[in-house]
């Protein structure tokens, strides 16, 4: 059997580290490939400190050069590091190159002059790739536009994400779930409802929209909402903005921020929540929390944007205009008031989630790695 090796430039995550969002995609897939391919993880955490130009453009390439396996394909798992192939004396200049790109979101690329300069370099690096991996047809189309249609479309592979249904499922342990509820809401009453948000507080994720919608629900009804927000803020500025808005709305005591929980705990939150609310403004197609919630039988309110509709067939959730706070609030009320057939909604959601498995995703990665040896 052909020996397959791969260099994995992972940036801020590696096997054994806390996984969430983008890192989960790669950790889950490569975990299933451990017995099929030999992997060289090259780890460098850029978020432990403010990255200087020296760190980013000189020190990191030196680290890669020391650890890289020569004459072995390189997979850059985060497009933020796709500037490396174009740097002078790049350690991966002559390697077969794969780059994973989840999206090319404009507000990130054009956020500052510094980020604009960096993404110009990244674009040059991406154009050198032998293969791009992305997660939806929508994301593929966006990447082609970002590259100015200079990249061969047939070299972009769509590998959808998955959900581990052995972990994310409807739980029957009422005692354990009640214990978590009592911990989260010690003085729970009949009108107490749990709204779950899983993701960062990056503006495009629209957590502020969730806070405004929940405030509207509480103002117009007698519901006492507990808003559980799971996931790192991604920036101290984003967390300050979230807390500031919650204070202005006078609902800060209703919001619980949890930066990280392991999967065996996360599944419990999906099970105790009355609904998951994720009204993202822009997404390349990354719908992991949506699939996990559907797999757990948790009702979902999410955006009616193209990539999410592509992944879910526009079924199994209530789809809203994420820019319209009234629509978000009304969708939450439909679930809390029983104005929608919850059983039918969650049954359809479970059907959608079953379509996506990490095993299928891992098989697609394996084919790509084998082809580029």
JOQUINOR-V371819 format. One record per residue. N is the residue number from 1. PSI is psi in degrees with one decimal (999 if undefined). Layout:
# JOQUINOR-V371819
N:PSI / N:PSI
This chain:
# JOQUINOR-V371819
1:135.8 / 2:131.5 / 3:123.7 / 4:124.9 / 5:152.9 / 6:136.9 / 7:129.3 / 8:108.2 / 9:102.8 / 10:-12.1 / 11:-115.8 / 12:9.8 / 13:159.2 / 14:166.2 / 15:134.6 / 16:-16.1 / 17:167.5 / 18:130.7 / 19:140.5 / 20:138.9 / 21:-124.4 / 22:-41.3 / 23:-33.2 / 24:-41.7 / 25:-50.8 / 26:-39.0 / 27:-45.5 / 28:-43.6 / 29:-47.0 / 30:-24.1 / 31:-35.4 / 32:-9.3 / 33:1.8 / 34:-34.0 / 35:-1.4 / 36:-31.6 / 37:159.7 / 38:121.9 / 39:139.6 / 40:97.7 / 41:123.9 / 42:106.2 / 43:139.0 / 44:116.1 / 45:104.9 / 46:-4.4 / 47:0.8 / 48:-24.7 / 49:167.8 / 50:122.1 / 51:124.6 / 52:168.4 / 53:-35.9 / 54:-47.2 / 55:-47.6 / 56:-40.9 / 57:-12.9 / 58:-51.7 / 59:-45.0 / 60:-47.8 / 61:-34.1 / 62:-42.6 / 63:-44.6 / 64:-42.7 / 65:-34.5 / 66:-30.1 / 67:-13.5 / 68:142.1 / 69:119.1 / 70:148.5 / 71:29.1 / 72:136.3 / 73:150.0 / 74:132.1 / 75:112.1 / 76:114.9 / 77:-11.5 / 78:121.4 / 79:-15.8 / 80:-22.8 / 81:14.9 / 82:6.5 / 83:-18.5 / 84:-41.0 / 85:-20.2 / 86:-1.1 / 87:149.5 / 88:138.1 / 89:37.0 / 90:133.9 / 91:-10.5 / 92:17.5 / 93:-37.3 / 94:13.8 / 95:150.0 / 96:136.2 / 97:130.6 / 98:137.1 / 99:130.5 / 100:129.9 / 101:118.1 / 102:-39.8 / 103:168.8 / 104:68.5 / 105:122.4 / 106:-39.0 / 107:-18.3 / 108:-47.4 / 109:-41.7 / 110:22.5 / 111:-45.1 / 112:167.3 / 113:-35.2 / 114:-45.8 / 115:-34.0 / 116:-43.6 / 117:-44.5 / 118:-43.4 / 119:-23.1 / 120:-40.5 / 121:-42.1 / 122:-41.5 / 123:-41.3 / 124:-40.0 / 125:-41.3 / 126:-37.5 / 127:-17.3 / 128:-6.3 / 129:143.4 / 130:-22.3 / 131:138.8 / 132:135.9 / 133:130.5 / 134:-178.2 / 135:2.4 / 136:161.9 / 137:-37.3 / 138:-47.8 / 139:-39.0 / 140:-44.5 / 141:-38.8 / 142:-39.2 / 143:-42.9 / 144:-39.3 / 145:-41.7 / 146:-36.8 / 147:1.6 / 148:27.0 / 149:26.1 / 150:-6.5 / 151:134.9 / 152:123.1 / 153:-33.1 / 154:-11.3 / 155:5.8 / 156:116.0 / 157:134.3 / 158:119.7 / 159:105.8 / 160:158.3 / 161:179.0 / 162:-179.0 / 163:135.0 / 164:100.5 / 165:-9.4 / 166:-25.0 / 167:-52.8 / 168:99.8 / 169:170.0 / 170:126.4 / 171:146.0 / 172:-5.7 / 173:83.2 / 174:-35.2 / 175:-43.1 / 176:-39.7 / 177:-39.2 / 178:-36.7 / 179:-43.3 / 180:-40.8 / 181:-43.6 / 182:-32.9 / 183:-41.6 / 184:-44.3 / 185:83.5 / 186:-35.1 / 187:45.8 / 188:139.2 / 189:177.2 / 190:-28.4 / 191:7.2 / 192:127.1 / 193:146.3 / 194:120.6 / 195:126.6 / 196:136.9 / 197:125.4 / 198:114.6 / 199:-175.9 / 200:178.7 / 201:19.0 / 202:135.4 / 203:-36.8 / 204:-19.4 / 205:-19.1 / 206:38.0 / 207:-32.6 / 208:-35.3 / 209:-35.3 / 210:-44.2 / 211:-44.3 / 212:-40.9 / 213:-41.1 / 214:-37.7 / 215:-43.1 / 216:-42.4 / 217:-45.9 / 218:-33.8 / 219:-33.7 / 220:-6.4 / 221:-178.3 / 222:13.7 / 223:136.5 / 224:99.8 / 225:136.7 / 226:115.5 / 227:111.6 / 228:118.5 / 229:110.3 / 230:127.8 / 231:143.9 / 232:148.2 / 233:-30.3 / 234:-22.1 / 235:141.1 / 236:-33.2 / 237:-43.4 / 238:-41.9 / 239:-40.0 / 240:-39.5 / 241:-39.1 / 242:-47.8 / 243:-40.7 / 244:-46.1 / 245:-42.1 / 246:-38.0 / 247:-42.3 / 248:-36.6 / 249:-6.2 / 250:40.5 / 251:17.0 / 252:-31.0 / 253:-13.4 / 254:-7.7 / 255:130.3 / 256:118.4 / 257:124.3 / 258:116.5 / 259:-35.9 / 260:138.1 / 261:142.9 / 262:164.5 / 263:-39.8 / 264:-15.6 / 265:-38.7 / 266:-40.0 / 267:-32.0 / 268:-37.4 / 269:-40.3 / 270:-35.1 / 271:-28.6 / 272:-13.7 / 273:143.6 / 274:-28.0 / 275:154.2 / 276:130.4 / 277:113.5 / 278:80.1 / 279:59.5 / 280:142.9 / 281:-32.5 / 282:138.6 / 283:136.8 / 284:-16.7 / 285:8.3 / 286:100.2 / 287:28.2 / 288:-51.2 / 289:-33.3 / 290:-46.6 / 291:-40.4 / 292:-43.6 / 293:-44.7 / 294:-39.9 / 295:-26.0 / 296:-1.1 / 297:23.1 / 298:125.7 / 299:143.4 / 300:135.1 / 301:122.1 / 302:-179.1 / 303:149.1 / 304:39.1 / 305:155.4 / 306:-48.4 / 307:-36.4 / 308:-36.9 / 309:-34.2 / 310:-45.1 / 311:-32.7 / 312:0.4 / 313:14.8 / 314:23.6 / 315:170.0 / 316:9.5 / 317:170.0 / 318:121.1 / 319:130.6 / 320:163.4 / 321:112.7 / 322:-15.4 / 323:-6.4 / 324:103.2 / 325:-36.6 / 326:-40.1 / 327:-41.5 / 328:-47.0 / 329:-43.1 / 330:-36.0 / 331:-42.5 / 332:-43.4 / 333:-38.0 / 334:-39.8 / 335:-47.3 / 336:-33.6 / 337:-2.9 / 338:30.7 / 339:6.0 / 340:150.9 / 341:95.0 / 342:-39.5 / 343:-42.7 / 344:-40.1 / 345:-48.2 / 346:-30.4 / 347:-42.6 / 348:-37.4 / 349:-41.3 / 350:-38.3 / 351:-41.8 / 352:-46.0 / 353:-33.1 / 354:-20.2 / 355:-22.4 / 356:117.5 / 357:147.1 / 358:-29.0 / 359:-43.2 / 360:-40.3 / 361:-42.1 / 362:-37.5 / 363:-37.3 / 364:-41.9 / 365:-43.4 / 366:-42.3 / 367:-41.4 / 368:-45.5 / 369:-42.1 / 370:-40.3 / 371:-33.8 / 372:9.2 / 373:999
